[in-house]
């Protein structure tokens, strides 16, 4: 029996995701997440204590990036599961 499912997202949603993922703001958020991950606790405390507004912005932007990255992980999980279902119809070995 063949799997039956509709498209998980529309073409418009694909274009919106691509536009957002490729935006300059998303790139900045990604780089700020890299920056935060690459600093030790003392450096992050220094930023917090000396430039609290910048630290608050950093927290917000890294949070936004986390939300975006989690959505990308969800998208990849859905795509992979759909492909595995179709692949399994042929009796092929699963993707992983």
C-alpha positions as CSV (number, residue, x, y, z in Angstrom):
1,X,0.0,0.0,0.0
2,X,1.3,3.5,-0.8
3,X,1.5,6.3,1.7
4,X,-0.8,9.2,1.1
5,X,-0.2,12.7,2.4
6,X,-0.7,16.2,1.2
7,X,2.0,18.8,0.9
8,X,3.2,19.9,4.3
9,X,3.7,23.6,3.2
10,X,2.6,25.7,0.3
11,X,4.7,27.3,-2.4
12,X,4.1,30.7,-0.8
13,X,5.4,29.4,2.6
14,X,8.5,28.0,0.8
15,X,9.2,31.5,-0.6
16,X,8.6,33.1,2.8
17,X,11.0,30.7,4.5
18,X,13.6,31.2,1.8
19,X,13.3,34.9,2.1
20,X,13.6,34.8,5.9
21,X,16.4,32.3,6.0
22,X,18.5,34.3,3.5
23,X,17.8,37.7,5.1
24,X,20.6,39.8,6.5
25,X,18.9,39.9,9.9
26,X,18.9,36.1,10.1
27,X,22.6,36.1,9.3
28,X,23.3,38.6,12.0
29,X,21.3,36.5,14.5
30,X,23.3,33.4,13.5
31,X,26.6,35.3,14.0
32,X,25.5,36.6,17.4
33,X,24.7,33.0,18.4
34,X,28.1,32.0,17.3
35,X,29.6,34.9,19.2
36,X,27.7,34.1,22.4
37,X,28.7,30.4,22.1
38,X,32.4,31.3,21.6
39,X,32.7,33.5,24.7
40,X,33.5,32.3,28.2
41,X,31.3,33.2,31.2
42,X,33.5,36.1,32.3
43,X,33.3,37.8,28.9
44,X,29.5,37.4,28.8
45,X,29.3,38.8,32.3
46,X,31.4,41.7,31.2
47,X,29.1,42.5,28.3
48,X,26.1,42.2,30.6
49,X,27.6,44.5,33.2
50,X,29.2,47.2,30.9
51,X,26.6,47.3,28.1
52,X,23.3,46.0,29.5
53,X,21.2,47.3,26.6
54,X,23.5,45.5,24.1
55,X,23.4,42.4,26.3
56,X,19.5,42.5,26.3
57,X,19.6,42.8,22.5
58,X,22.0,39.9,22.3
59,X,19.7,37.8,24.4
60,X,16.7,38.7,22.3
61,X,18.4,38.1,18.9
62,X,19.9,34.8,20.0
63,X,16.4,33.8,21.2
64,X,15.0,34.7,17.8
65,X,17.7,32.7,16.1
66,X,16.9,29.7,18.3
67,X,13.3,29.9,17.3
68,X,14.3,30.0,13.6
69,X,16.8,27.1,14.0
70,X,14.2,25.0,15.8
71,X,11.7,25.6,13.0
72,X,14.4,24.5,10.5
73,X,15.0,21.4,12.4
74,X,11.2,20.7,12.4
75,X,11.1,21.2,8.7
76,X,14.1,18.9,8.1
77,X,12.5,16.3,10.3
78,X,9.2,16.4,8.4
79,X,11.0,16.3,5.0
80,X,13.2,13.4,6.1
81,X,10.2,11.4,7.4
82,X,8.3,12.0,4.2
83,X,11.2,10.8,2.0
84,X,11.7,7.8,4.2
85,X,8.1,6.8,3.8
86,X,8.3,7.0,0.1
87,X,11.6,5.3,0.0
88,X,10.2,2.4,2.1
89,X,7.6,1.7,-0.5
90,X,10.3,0.3,-2.7
91,X,11.6,-2.0,0.0
92,X,14.8,0.0,0.1
93,X,17.0,0.3,3.1
94,X,16.0,3.4,5.2
95,X,17.9,6.6,4.7
96,X,19.8,6.2,8.0
